[in-house]
Amino acid sequence: MVDVTLEEIYAEVLPLLLDAVIIFGAAYVLARVISFLLIRISEYTGQLRFIIRMIVPIINIIIYTAAIMLVVDRMLTLSTIEIVALSGLLGAAIGFGLKDIAANIVGGVIIAFQKPYRIGDRITMGSDYGEVTDIGLMETQIITPDDNLVTIPNNKIFTQNVACANAGMAEMMVVIDIYIDHDADITRAVEIFREAVTTSRYIYISDRCFYTILTENQLHSVRLRARAYVWDLRDEFECKAEISKRTKEAFQREGIIPPRFYLPGELPVS
């Protein structure tokens, strides 16, 4: 039986922990640099940017996997007692606060390979909506329409529904609502709205990317809703603003009035 003192165990384990910190630190820097370069390059590739950005999470996984293998290879040089001691330290660390980190890492791996969303996609997770700018090993970052950077832990993929608006495509459906009065000429209003949608420079119409115009009677108004696809998801808000502006200007010229507030008993017959 090999007699190993506590001092000898720490003499072997502590340098290994230091090596692990250095290896993972270098892996983090390398992953960030490569991700930054690929994302910058993708900005100049037009519609191909989604394909290039799909590679980023996979490269991150490969880099961190290589780092883990280096650390494991270093561990194989330890004796059985030292491995048991190191395993005890790691188990205690996970039990005292690293379990969330481990769950985030597992979530990052699932996101990288199952691709519920990709860098560049517009997603809704919980109450947050925005464009995915980065998928790291432990968190996902999105930019909201208000230009806020939101960091979402990757383990949320297990507990929250995720809605992806474009699923890796440049085209994305937008929804524009316009409201008119019950007494307005709804037939003419729909014609004007349809013309504004189909002639917009942002809208892309094909057999796959079609558009629809819907009407719905509400208490104090009639809602006109257009569903159509933009060429590029980054034009979402410009598209909505342009179509809304052109439609309302045409409504003013045609005398199509906006909704009024009706008192009880004054609602028009549908």
C-alpha positions as CSV (number, residue, x, y, z in Angstrom):
1,M,0.0,0.0,0.0
2,V,1.4,3.4,-1.0
3,D,1.8,5.8,1.8
4,V,1.0,9.4,0.6
5,T,1.0,12.3,2.9
6,L,-1.4,15.2,2.8
7,E,1.4,17.5,1.9
8,E,2.3,15.4,-1.1
9,I,-1.3,15.3,-2.3
10,Y,-1.5,19.1,-2.2
11,A,1.9,19.4,-3.8
12,E,0.5,17.6,-6.8
13,V,-3.1,18.8,-6.8
14,L,-2.5,22.5,-6.5
15,P,-0.3,22.8,-9.6
16,L,-2.9,20.9,-11.5
17,L,-5.6,23.4,-10.4
18,L,-3.3,26.2,-11.5
19,D,-2.8,24.6,-14.9
20,A,-6.5,24.1,-15.3
21,V,-7.1,27.8,-14.6
22,I,-4.5,28.8,-17.2
23,I,-5.8,26.3,-19.8
24,F,-9.4,27.4,-19.4
25,G,-8.4,31.1,-19.3
26,A,-6.6,30.7,-22.6
27,A,-9.5,28.7,-24.1
28,Y,-11.9,31.5,-23.1
29,V,-9.7,34.2,-24.7
30,L,-9.3,32.1,-27.9
31,A,-13.0,31.4,-28.2
32,R,-13.9,35.1,-27.7
33,V,-11.3,36.2,-30.3
34,I,-12.5,33.7,-32.9
35,S,-16.2,34.5,-32.2
36,F,-15.5,38.2,-32.6
37,L,-13.7,37.8,-35.9
38,L,-16.3,35.5,-37.4
39,I,-19.2,37.8,-36.4
40,R,-17.4,40.8,-37.8
41,I,-16.7,38.9,-41.1
42,S,-20.4,37.8,-41.3
43,E,-21.5,41.4,-41.4
44,Y,-20.0,41.7,-44.9
45,T,-21.5,38.5,-46.3
46,G,-25.2,39.5,-46.6
47,Q,-27.6,36.6,-46.5
48,L,-24.7,34.2,-45.7
49,R,-24.2,35.8,-42.2
50,F,-26.5,33.3,-40.6
51,I,-24.5,30.3,-41.9
52,I,-21.2,31.7,-40.7
53,R,-22.7,32.6,-37.3
54,M,-24.0,29.0,-36.9
55,I,-20.3,27.9,-36.7
56,V,-19.5,30.1,-33.7
57,P,-21.1,28.1,-30.9
58,I,-19.7,24.8,-32.3
59,I,-16.2,26.3,-32.4
60,N,-16.6,27.4,-28.8
61,I,-17.6,23.8,-27.8
62,I,-14.6,22.4,-29.7
63,I,-12.2,24.8,-28.0
64,Y,-13.5,24.1,-24.5
65,T,-13.6,20.4,-25.1
66,A,-10.0,20.5,-26.1
67,A,-9.2,22.4,-22.9
68,I,-11.0,19.8,-20.8
69,M,-9.1,17.0,-22.5
70,L,-5.8,18.7,-21.7
71,V,-6.8,19.0,-18.1
72,V,-7.9,15.3,-18.0
73,D,-4.7,14.2,-19.6
74,R,-2.8,16.1,-16.9
75,M,-5.0,14.3,-14.3
76,L,-4.0,10.9,-15.6
77,T,-0.4,11.5,-14.3
78,L,-1.8,11.6,-10.7
79,S,-1.9,8.6,-8.4
80,T,-5.2,7.0,-7.4
81,I,-5.3,8.8,-4.0
82,E,-4.6,12.1,-5.6
83,I,-7.3,11.6,-8.1
84,V,-9.7,10.8,-5.3
85,A,-8.7,13.9,-3.4
86,L,-9.1,16.1,-6.5
87,S,-12.5,14.6,-7.2
88,G,-13.5,15.4,-3.6
89,L,-12.5,19.0,-4.1
90,L,-14.4,19.3,-7.4
91,G,-17.4,17.6,-5.9
92,A,-17.4,20.0,-3.0
93,A,-17.0,23.0,-5.4
94,I,-19.9,21.9,-7.5
95,G,-22.1,21.3,-4.4
96,F,-21.3,24.7,-3.0
97,G,-22.1,26.8,-6.1
98,L,-20.9,25.4,-9.4
99,K,-24.0,23.4,-10.1
100,D,-25.6,26.3,-11.9
101,I,-22.5,26.8,-14.0
102,A,-22.6,23.1,-14.9
103,A,-26.2,23.4,-15.9
104,N,-25.4,26.5,-18.0
105,I,-22.6,24.6,-19.8
106,V,-24.9,21.7,-20.6
107,G,-27.5,24.2,-21.9
108,G,-24.8,25.8,-24.0
109,V,-23.9,22.4,-25.6
110,I,-27.6,21.7,-26.3
111,I,-28.1,25.1,-27.9
112,A,-25.0,24.7,-30.1
113,F,-26.0,21.3,-31.5
114,Q,-29.8,21.4,-31.4
115,K,-30.0,25.0,-32.5
116,P,-33.3,26.2,-31.0
117,Y,-31.9,29.6,-32.0
118,R,-28.8,30.9,-33.6
119,I,-26.7,34.1,-33.5
120,G,-28.6,36.7,-35.5
121,D,-32.0,35.3,-34.8
122,R,-34.8,37.3,-33.2
123,I,-36.1,35.4,-30.1
124,T,-38.5,35.9,-27.2
125,M,-37.5,34.2,-24.0
126,G,-39.6,35.0,-21.0
127,S,-40.4,38.7,-21.1
128,D,-37.3,39.6,-23.2
129,Y,-37.3,40.0,-27.0
130,G,-34.4,40.9,-29.2
131,E,-31.6,39.8,-31.6
132,V,-29.2,37.1,-30.4
133,T,-25.7,38.6,-30.5
134,D,-23.7,35.9,-28.8
135,I,-24.1,32.3,-27.6
136,G,-21.5,31.5,-25.0
137,L,-20.7,28.4,-23.1
138,M,-22.8,29.7,-20.1
139,E,-25.0,32.5,-21.4
140,T,-26.8,33.9,-24.4
141,Q,-26.8,37.7,-25.0
142,I,-29.6,39.5,-26.9
143,I,-30.0,43.2,-27.9
144,T,-33.6,44.4,-27.3
145,P,-35.3,47.0,-29.6
146,D,-34.5,49.6,-26.9
147,D,-30.8,48.8,-27.3
148,N,-30.5,47.0,-24.0
149,L,-28.1,44.1,-23.7
150,V,-29.8,41.2,-21.9
151,T,-27.8,38.2,-20.6
152,I,-29.8,35.0,-20.3
153,P,-28.3,31.9,-18.6
154,N,-28.2,28.9,-20.9
155,N,-30.0,26.7,-18.3
156,K,-33.2,28.7,-19.0
157,I,-33.5,26.6,-22.1
158,F,-34.7,23.8,-19.8
159,T,-37.3,25.9,-17.9
160,Q,-38.7,28.6,-20.4
161,N,-40.3,28.5,-23.8
162,V,-38.3,30.1,-26.5
163,A,-40.0,31.7,-29.6
164,C,-37.7,32.2,-32.6
165,A,-39.1,34.6,-35.2
166,N,-36.9,33.6,-38.2
167,A,-35.3,30.2,-37.4
168,G,-32.0,31.0,-39.0
169,M,-33.4,32.7,-42.1
170,A,-32.9,36.3,-43.1
171,E,-36.6,36.7,-43.9
172,M,-39.0,37.3,-40.9
173,M,-42.7,37.8,-40.6
174,V,-43.8,41.2,-39.2
175,V,-47.3,42.1,-38.0
176,I,-48.7,45.6,-38.5
177,D,-51.9,46.7,-36.9
178,I,-54.0,49.6,-38.1
179,Y,-57.3,50.7,-36.4
180,I,-60.2,52.5,-38.1
181,D,-63.7,53.5,-36.9
182,H,-66.7,51.3,-37.3
183,D,-68.3,53.8,-39.6
184,A,-65.2,54.0,-42.0
185,D,-65.2,52.4,-45.4
186,I,-63.6,49.1,-44.5
187,T,-63.4,47.9,-48.1
188,R,-61.4,50.9,-49.2
189,A,-59.3,50.8,-46.1
190,V,-58.3,47.2,-46.8
191,E,-57.4,48.2,-50.4
192,I,-55.2,51.0,-49.2
193,F,-53.5,48.9,-46.5
194,R,-52.8,46.1,-49.0
195,E,-51.2,48.5,-51.4
196,A,-49.0,49.9,-48.7
197,V,-47.9,46.4,-47.8
198,T,-47.3,45.0,-51.3
199,T,-45.4,48.1,-52.5
200,S,-43.1,48.5,-49.5
201,R,-39.4,48.2,-50.3
202,Y,-38.9,46.1,-47.2
203,I,-41.5,43.4,-48.0
204,Y,-40.5,40.1,-49.7
205,I,-43.4,38.2,-51.3
206,S,-43.0,34.6,-52.7
207,D,-44.8,31.3,-52.6
208,R,-43.1,30.6,-49.3
209,C,-43.2,34.1,-47.9
210,F,-46.8,35.2,-48.5
211,Y,-48.8,38.0,-47.0
212,T,-52.3,38.3,-45.5
213,I,-54.7,41.1,-44.5
214,L,-57.1,40.3,-41.7
215,T,-60.0,42.3,-40.2
216,E,-61.5,42.1,-36.7
217,N,-64.3,44.0,-35.1
218,Q,-63.4,45.2,-31.7
219,L,-65.4,47.3,-29.1
220,H,-64.4,50.7,-30.3
221,S,-62.7,50.0,-33.6
222,V,-62.1,47.7,-36.5
223,R,-58.6,46.3,-36.5
224,L,-56.7,45.7,-39.8
225,R,-53.8,43.4,-39.4
226,A,-51.2,42.7,-42.0
227,R,-48.8,39.7,-41.8
228,A,-45.9,39.8,-44.3
229,Y,-42.2,39.0,-44.5
230,V,-39.3,41.5,-44.6
231,W,-36.2,40.8,-46.7
232,D,-34.0,41.2,-43.7
233,L,-35.1,40.9,-40.1
234,R,-33.1,44.0,-39.1
235,D,-35.6,46.0,-41.1
236,E,-38.5,44.9,-38.9
237,F,-39.1,48.3,-37.2
238,E,-38.4,50.4,-40.3
239,C,-40.9,48.3,-42.2
240,K,-43.6,48.7,-39.6
241,A,-43.0,52.5,-39.4
242,E,-43.0,53.0,-43.2
243,I,-46.2,50.9,-43.8
244,S,-48.0,52.5,-40.9
245,K,-47.1,56.1,-42.1
246,R,-48.1,55.5,-45.7
247,T,-51.4,53.9,-44.7
248,K,-52.4,56.6,-42.3
249,E,-51.5,59.3,-44.8
250,A,-53.7,57.6,-47.4
251,F,-56.5,57.2,-44.9
252,Q,-56.5,61.0,-44.2
253,R,-56.7,61.7,-47.9
254,E,-59.6,59.3,-48.4
255,G,-61.5,60.4,-45.3
256,I,-61.2,57.1,-43.5
257,I,-61.5,58.1,-39.9
258,P,-59.7,56.7,-36.9
259,P,-61.5,55.0,-34.0
260,R,-63.8,57.1,-31.8
261,F,-64.8,56.4,-28.2
262,Y,-68.4,55.2,-28.1
263,L,-70.6,55.6,-25.0
264,P,-72.8,52.7,-24.0
265,G,-75.7,52.4,-26.3
266,E,-74.0,54.3,-29.1
267,L,-72.1,51.4,-30.7
268,P,-72.9,51.0,-34.3
269,V,-74.5,47.9,-35.6
270,S,-71.8,45.5,-37.0
